[in-house]
Amino acid sequence: MERERNVRGSRPPHRAWLLAAIFGLSLLVAGSAGAAAPYNYSVGVFGGLGGALDAEDSDLDHGSFQLMGSLFTEPRTLLVARLGRIGFDEESRIGGLTSADLTYLTVAGEYRFSESLYDSGLFLGLGAYRLEGDLPGAVAEEDTAIGATFGVTGDFRMTRWLSFQLELAGHWADLAGDQIFALGHAGLVVHF
């Protein structure tokens, strides 16, 4: 019989919902930002690669995907939520787990700089992280923790409402095992 338990004990898994609620409330107060930019909101879909930097197998070739939503709060300043997942293969041991997946929800402030061909950005924020996988003997295991994220973005405008965006991000999560992750993503962003 397969069982599931939380490595950290009785930590509530609802922290991700708290971050989502904060992002939702910020949508209500962002009305005046429209005059500062040609759009107020953006949504994006990304694919990429990454890995755990402090793992024994620190390869950065594990596939990941990410969804992004942002809004302008001030000129050149955005509030950005990112929901993503990175999957580790069976040979990789992440936090003592095999066939592990790391899912995250982050909310970050991002400051944009206008360049001649693109806009570059720096972001810093908080996140909720969940690592799920198998212990030896096919026992399912999970660990949920809070953490932080930081990174850089490059937004290349293709049309008035569409852009190609690159992102490099670092994540730290207060997990029982490996805690430092690096991800690189590329994707399309729609502005409205």
FENZIZI-V540711 format. One record per pair of residues at least 24 apart in sequence whose ideal C-beta (glycine too) atoms are under 10 Angstrom apart, sorted by the first residue. I is the first residue (numbers start at 0). J is the second residue. If there is no record, write none. Layout:
i/j
I/J
I/J
This chain:
i/j
0/138
1/133
1/136
1/137
1/138
1/139
2/138
2/139
2/140
3/131
3/138
3/139
3/140
3/141
4/134
4/138
4/139
4/140
4/141
4/142
5/129
5/140
5/141
5/142
5/143
5/175
6/94
6/95
6/96
6/130
6/134
6/140
6/141
6/142
6/143
6/144
6/174
6/175
6/176
7/141
7/142
7/143
7/144
7/173
7/174
7/175
10/142
10/143
10/144
10/145
10/173
11/143
12/127
12/129
12/141
12/143
13/127
13/143
14/104
14/125
14/126
14/127
14/128
14/129
14/143
14/144
14/145
15/82
15/102
15/103
15/104
15/105
15/126
15/127
15/128
15/129
15/143
15/145
16/104
16/127
17/104
17/106
17/125
17/127
17/145
18/80
18/82
18/103
18/104
18/105
18/106
18/124
18/125
18/126
18/127
18/145
19/80
19/82
19/104
19/106
19/127
21/78
21/80
21/106
21/125
22/68
22/69
22/70
22/78
22/79
22/80
22/104
22/105
22/106
23/80
25/70
25/72
25/78
25/80
25/106
26/68
26/70
26/78
28/70
28/72
28/78
29/70
29/71
29/72
29/73
29/77
29/78
30/70
31/71
31/72
31/73
32/70
32/71
32/72
32/73
32/74
32/76
32/77
32/78
33/70
33/71
34/71
34/74
35/71
35/72
35/73
35/74
35/75
35/76
36/70
36/71
36/73
36/74
36/75
36/76
36/77
36/111
36/190
37/71
37/156
37/159
37/160
37/190
38/69
38/70
38/71
38/159
38/160
38/162
38/189
38/190
38/191
39/69
39/70
39/71
39/72
39/190
39/191
40/68
40/69
40/70
40/71
40/77
40/189
40/190
40/191
41/67
41/68
41/69
41/70
41/71
41/77
41/79
41/154
41/160
41/162
41/164
41/188
41/189
41/190
41/191
42/66
42/67
42/68
42/69
42/80
42/187
42/188
42/189
42/190
42/191
43/67
43/68
43/69
43/79
43/81
43/154
43/162
43/163
43/164
43/166
43/184
43/186
43/187
43/188
43/189
43/190
44/184
44/186
44/187
44/188
44/189
45/81
45/83
45/164
45/165
45/166
45/182
45/183
45/184
45/185
45/186
45/187
45/188
46/184
46/185
46/186
47/83
47/85
47/165
47/166
47/167
47/168
47/182
47/183
47/184
47/185
47/186
48/85
48/181
48/182
48/183
48/184
48/185
49/83
49/85
49/86
49/87
49/101
49/167
49/168
49/169
49/170
49/180
49/181
49/182
49/183
49/184
50/85
50/87
50/91
50/93
50/101
50/177
50/179
50/180
50/181
50/182
51/85
51/87
51/91
51/92
51/93
51/94
51/99
51/101
51/130
51/170
51/172
51/174
51/176
51/177
51/178
51/179
51/180
51/181
52/169
52/170
52/171
52/177
52/178
52/179
52/180
52/181
53/93
53/171
53/176
53/177
53/178
53/179
53/180
54/87
54/91
54/92
54/93
54/94
54/99
54/176
54/177
54/178
54/179
54/180
55/91
55/92
55/93
55/177
56/87
56/88
56/90
56/91
56/92
56/93
56/177
57/91
57/177
57/179
57/181
58/87
58/88
58/90
58/91
59/180
59/181
59/182
59/183
60/88
60/91
61/85
61/86
61/87
61/88
61/91
61/93
61/99
61/100
61/101
61/180
61/182
62/86
62/87
62/88
63/87
63/100
63/101
63/103
63/180
63/182
63/183
63/184
64/184
64/186
65/103
65/105
65/166
65/168
65/182
65/184
65/186
66/104
66/186
67/105
67/152
67/164
67/166
67/184
67/186
67/188
68/106
68/188
69/107
69/109
69/120
69/122
69/152
69/188
69/190
71/109
71/111
72/108
72/109
73/108
73/110
74/111
75/109
75/110
75/111
75/112
75/113
75/118
75/120
76/108
76/109
76/110
76/111
76/120
77/107
77/108
77/109
77/110
77/111
77/120
77/122
77/152
78/106
78/107
78/108
78/109
78/122
78/124
79/105
79/106
79/107
79/108
79/109
79/120
79/122
79/124
79/148
79/152
79/166
80/104
80/105
80/106
80/107
80/124
80/126
81/105
81/106
81/107
81/122
81/124
81/126
81/148
81/150
81/166
81/168
81/170
81/182
81/184
82/126
83/126
83/168
83/170
83/182
83/184
84/129
84/131
85/130
85/170
85/180
85/181
85/182
86/132
87/130
87/132
87/177
89/132
89/133
91/132
91/177
92/132
92/135
92/176
92/177
93/130
93/132
93/174
93/176
93/177
93/180
94/130
94/131
94/132
94/140
94/141
94/142
94/172
94/174
94/175
94/176
94/177
94/178
95/130
95/132
95/133
95/134
95/135
95/140
95/142
95/175
95/176
95/177
96/130
96/131
96/132
96/133
96/134
96/135
96/138
96/139
96/140
96/141
96/142
96/175
96/176
96/177
97/132
97/133
97/134
97/135
97/137
97/140
98/131
98/132
98/133
98/137
98/139
99/130
99/131
99/132
99/133
99/140
99/141
99/142
99/176
99/177
100/129
100/130
100/131
100/132
100/141
101/128
101/129
101/130
101/131
101/132
101/142
101/170
101/172
101/174
101/177
101/180
101/182
102/127
102/128
102/129
102/130
102/131
102/141
102/143
103/127
103/128
103/129
103/130
103/146
103/148
103/168
103/170
103/172
103/180
103/182
104/128
104/129
105/146
105/147
105/148
105/149
105/150
105/168
105/170
106/148
107/147
107/148
107/149
107/150
107/168
109/150
109/151
109/152
111/152
111/154
114/153
114/154
114/155
116/153
116/155
116/156
117/152
117/153
117/154
117/155
117/156
117/162
117/163
117/164
117/165
118/152
118/153
118/154
118/155
118/156
118/162
118/164
119/151
119/152
119/153
119/154
119/165
120/150
120/151
120/152
120/153
120/154
120/164
120/166
121/149
121/150
121/151
121/152
122/148
122/149
122/150
122/151
122/152
122/166
122/168
123/147
123/148
123/149
123/150
124/148
124/149
124/150
124/168
126/170
126/171
126/172
127/172
128/170
128/171
128/172
128/173
128/174
128/178
128/180
129/172
129/174
130/172
130/174
130/175
130/176
130/177
130/178
130/180
132/176
140/175
142/172
142/173
142/174
142/175
142/176
143/172
143/173
143/174
144/171
144/172
144/173
144/174
144/175
144/178
145/171
145/172
145/173
145/174
146/170
146/171
146/172
146/173
146/174
146/178
146/179
146/180
147/171
147/172
147/173
148/172
148/180
148/182
150/181
150/182
150/183
150/184
152/184
152/188
153/185
154/188
154/190
155/188
156/188
156/190
157/187
157/188
158/189
158/190
159/190
160/188
160/189
160/190
160/191
161/187
161/188
161/189
161/190
162/186
162/187
162/188
162/189
162/190
163/187
163/188
164/188
